[in-house]
């Protein structure tokens, strides 16, 4: 397998493990959905993006290992930006309430902040109580 095609395989594997759509994965990589889709399907990122993607893949794999080693099931988790969309709350508001320690979440480095799906109602109540 060539290095270029390993990008596609690795990106798809990580995205599937995280339970994310291609657009959600694109957000983690700060790129457009179309660009991400091209990376995942063709495995041919531009040279300037290849290093950044490889670092993301390595870091994401480390975080996934940490979750597994600590008994955290990623299927029970949701990235903060998707939690904000699900709850109809601005991401910035949710982020600040998290940073103020008003609800629990996991800061997974390059993967961002993740919260438990079962905590969504509690998180919404916390945000609404602040307002």
LINVEN-V659815 format. One record per pair of residues at least 12 apart in sequence whose C-alpha atoms are under 10 Angstrom apart, sorted by sequence separation. I is the first residue (numbers start at 0). J is the second residue. D is the distance in whole Angstrom. If there is no record, write none. Layout:
<<I | J | D> <I | J | D>>
This chain:
<<20 | 32 | 9> <21 | 33 | 9> <22 | 34 | 10> <23 | 35 | 10> <24 | 36 | 9> <79 | 91 | 10> <102 | 114 | 9> <103 | 115 | 8> <11 | 24 | 9> <21 | 34 | 10> <22 | 35 | 8> <25 | 38 | 10> <80 | 93 | 8> <10 | 24 | 9> <21 | 35 | 7> <22 | 36 | 8> <38 | 52 | 9> <79 | 93 | 8> <80 | 94 | 9> <104 | 118 | 9> <21 | 36 | 7> <79 | 94 | 7> <97 | 112 | 9> <103 | 118 | 9> <102 | 118 | 9> <97 | 114 | 10> <102 | 119 | 10> <21 | 39 | 9> <79 | 97 | 9> <94 | 112 | 9> <102 | 121 | 8> <103 | 122 | 9> <102 | 122 | 6> <101 | 122 | 8> <102 | 123 | 10> <28 | 51 | 9> <102 | 125 | 8> <28 | 52 | 8> <101 | 125 | 7> <102 | 126 | 9> <10 | 35 | 9> <11 | 36 | 10> <14 | 39 | 10> <79 | 104 | 8> <97 | 122 | 9> <101 | 126 | 9> <10 | 36 | 10> <78 | 104 | 9> <79 | 105 | 10> <96 | 122 | 9> <11 | 38 | 9> <12 | 39 | 10> <28 | 55 | 8> <77 | 104 | 10> <78 | 105 | 9> <79 | 106 | 10> <7 | 35 | 10> <10 | 38 | 8> <11 | 39 | 6> <27 | 55 | 9> <76 | 104 | 9> <78 | 106 | 10> <97 | 125 | 10> <101 | 129 | 10> <7 | 36 | 9> <10 | 39 | 6> <11 | 40 | 9> <76 | 105 | 9> <78 | 107 | 10> <93 | 122 | 8> <96 | 125 | 8> <97 | 126 | 10> <7 | 37 | 9> <8 | 38 | 10> <9 | 39 | 8> <10 | 40 | 9> <93 | 123 | 9> <96 | 126 | 7> <7 | 38 | 6> <8 | 39 | 7> <80 | 111 | 9> <82 | 113 | 8> <95 | 126 | 10> <6 | 38 | 7> <7 | 39 | 4> <8 | 40 | 9> <10 | 42 | 9> <78 | 110 | 8> <79 | 111 | 7> <80 | 112 | 8> <81 | 113 | 9> <82 | 114 | 8> <93 | 125 | 10> <6 | 39 | 7> <7 | 40 | 6> <8 | 41 | 10> <9 | 42 | 9> <78 | 111 | 7> <79 | 112 | 5> <80 | 113 | 9> <81 | 114 | 10> <82 | 115 | 9> <86 | 119 | 7> <93 | 126 | 7> <96 | 129 | 9> <4 | 38 | 9> <5 | 39 | 10> <6 | 40 | 9> <7 | 41 | 6> <8 | 42 | 8> <78 | 112 | 6> <79 | 113 | 5> <80 | 114 | 10> <82 | 116 | 8> <85 | 119 | 9> <86 | 120 | 8> <92 | 126 | 8> <3 | 38 | 9> <4 | 39 | 9> <6 | 41 | 9> <7 | 42 | 4> <77 | 112 | 9> <78 | 113 | 4> <79 | 114 | 6> <88 | 123 | 8> <4 | 40 | 9> <5 | 41 | 10> <6 | 42 | 5> <7 | 43 | 8> <76 | 112 | 10> <77 | 113 | 5> <78 | 114 | 6> <79 | 115 | 10> <82 | 118 | 10> <83 | 119 | 9> <86 | 122 | 9> <87 | 123 | 9> <4 | 41 | 7> <5 | 42 | 7> <6 | 43 | 8> <7 | 44 | 9> <76 | 113 | 6> <77 | 114 | 5> <78 | 115 | 9> <82 | 119 | 7> <86 | 123 | 7> <3 | 41 | 8> <4 | 42 | 5> <5 | 43 | 10> <6 | 44 | 8> <75 | 113 | 10> <76 | 114 | 5> <77 | 115 | 6> <78 | 116 | 9> <88 | 126 | 8> <3 | 42 | 5> <4 | 43 | 7> <66 | 105 | 10> <75 | 114 | 8> <76 | 115 | 4> <77 | 116 | 6> <83 | 122 | 10> <88 | 127 | 9> <2 | 42 | 8> <3 | 43 | 5> <4 | 44 | 10> <73 | 113 | 9> <75 | 115 | 6> <76 | 116 | 5> <77 | 117 | 10> <82 | 122 | 9> <83 | 123 | 9> <86 | 126 | 10> <1 | 42 | 9> <2 | 43 | 9> <3 | 44 | 8> <66 | 107 | 9> <73 | 114 | 10> <74 | 115 | 9> <75 | 116 | 6> <76 | 117 | 8> <82 | 123 | 10> <10 | 52 | 9> <17 | 59 | 10> <65 | 107 | 9> <73 | 115 | 9> <74 | 116 | 9> <75 | 117 | 8> <76 | 118 | 9> <77 | 119 | 9> <6 | 49 | 8> <9 | 52 | 10> <10 | 53 | 9> <13 | 56 | 8> <72 | 115 | 10> <73 | 116 | 10> <75 | 118 | 10> <9 | 53 | 9> <12 | 56 | 10> <62 | 106 | 10> <63 | 107 | 9> <71 | 115 | 10> <10 | 55 | 9> <14 | 59 | 10> <62 | 107 | 6> <3 | 49 | 9> <6 | 52 | 8> <10 | 56 | 7> <13 | 59 | 7> <17 | 63 | 9> <61 | 107 | 10> <62 | 108 | 8> <2 | 49 | 10> <6 | 53 | 8> <9 | 56 | 7> <13 | 60 | 7> <16 | 63 | 8> <61 | 108 | 10> <62 | 109 | 8> <63 | 110 | 9> <5 | 53 | 10> <9 | 57 | 10> <12 | 60 | 10> <59 | 107 | 9> <62 | 110 | 8> <10 | 59 | 10> <58 | 107 | 9> <59 | 108 | 8> <6 | 56 | 8> <13 | 63 | 9> <58 | 108 | 8> <59 | 109 | 7> <9 | 60 | 9> <27 | 78 | 10> <58 | 109 | 7> <59 | 110 | 6> <57 | 109 | 10> <58 | 110 | 8> <27 | 80 | 10> <56 | 109 | 9> <26 | 80 | 9> <55 | 109 | 7> <17 | 72 | 10> <18 | 73 | 8> <23 | 78 | 9> <54 | 109 | 9> <55 | 110 | 9> <17 | 73 | 6> <18 | 74 | 7> <16 | 73 | 8> <17 | 74 | 7> <18 | 75 | 10> <23 | 80 | 9> <16 | 74 | 8> <18 | 76 | 9> <19 | 77 | 9> <23 | 81 | 8> <17 | 76 | 9> <18 | 77 | 9> <19 | 78 | 9> <17 | 77 | 9> <17 | 78 | 9> <19 | 81 | 10> <28 | 109 | 9> <27 | 109 | 8> <28 | 110 | 9> <27 | 110 | 6> <26 | 110 | 10> <27 | 111 | 8> <24 | 110 | 9> <17 | 110 | 9>>
